[in-house]
């Protein structure tokens, strides 16, 4: 028979480690908070954080269309994500992607990078009294093959 201490030691699980974390960013406060959160997770396991901004290309345009204003905005958002990481004393890698659907692109990027987790920042929204997370986070949560961590912003007072 085990003592209480021996039992807890024998059943204790190893801490979760994340070697590769993907964070989609859109410039919102929630997505930048997700970058900071991911950096703190990655620090603990000496992992890497990769941030992506996806430009959704309308079907009437070719997928590789030169979308200068959207690309500039995306670069600005990636710079904001890098600054958020620096506040956590961490460096991130970033990419600007063009795709028909942001949710699919995020999941594909996670697969390609063999991400252990995707951290998604979600703003607090309550249309008509129910919580709604949005189309992209919902798709990522349903289809990603890795862990998905939803980080919802608190309600504004």
Buried (B, 14 or more C-beta within 10 A) or exposed (E): EEEEEEEEEEEEEEEEEBEBBBBBBBBBEBBBBBBBBBBEBBBEBEBBBBBBBBBBBEEEEEEEEEBEEBBEBBEEBBEBBBEBBEEBEBEBEBBBBBBEBBBBBBBBBBEEBEBBBBBBBBBEBEEEEEEBBEEBBBBBBEBBEBBBBBBBBEEEE
